[in-house]
Amino acid sequence: MLNPFARKDKENEIKAMGRLPPGQSLTDKFPVLHYGSVPRYGDLSKWTLNIFGEVEKPVQFSWDEFLKLPMRKVKMDIHCVTRWSKFDTEWEGVWMQDLVDQGIVKLKPSAKFVIEHCENQFTTNLDLAHFMKPTTLMATRFNGEPLDPDHGYPMRVVVGAIKEQAKDPDVRYFWKGGKWVRGLEFSAGDKPGFWEQAGYHNIARVWPEERFEGQW
């Protein structure tokens, strides 16, 4: 028989470790939240990722080319603005800093922000410093399996926190990593995205509960 208190016991354990941010609750599920319909990719031969804006030269990757880029695995805690948190999730994907270090992507000094362009004309924004953190990945796999369509297949951006730095004051809410990403625009100026323009907090740090502008 399943222990009806198991989730709460686990939540209390995580909380005692200092990993549960204020206003959040642990979930063992993976809730599905997004704007617009779920894209269905039958053939990835036409899929591309475009990197443009404040770069020395725009770069485009096909799906096969993207899969040949250096990949990393990172185990992270993720926190949704709708108040659920999921712990020790494992993601595999490309870290932008690796591409910069290898000269695959060359940023101009004017690059200060990254705008994620997703399917359904959805966008979200991150400052460059956060996008370049090792806890921000262009992920293709979750817990050892390819992403499913509801969670961003074939590729999404993921933002989170590693256990050892769970209380990093700069951890961001999960929506700052867009699903179904098709373009990354490096920009000199900030460009608030879909939810940010709808009243969600532009920075979206988890521990100070930056959920909405003005905290309405």
Secondary structure, 3 states (H helix, E strand, C coil): CCCCCHHHHHHHHHHHCCCCCCCCEECCCCCCCCCCCCCCCCCHHHCEEEEEECECCCEEEEHHHHHCCCCEEEEEEEECCCCEEEEEEEEEEECHHHHHHCCCCCECCCCCEEEEEEHHHCEEEEEHHHHCCCCEEEEEEECCEECCHHHCCCCEEEECECHHHCCCCCCECHHHCCCCEEEEEEECCCCCCHHHHCCECCCCECCCCCCEHHHC
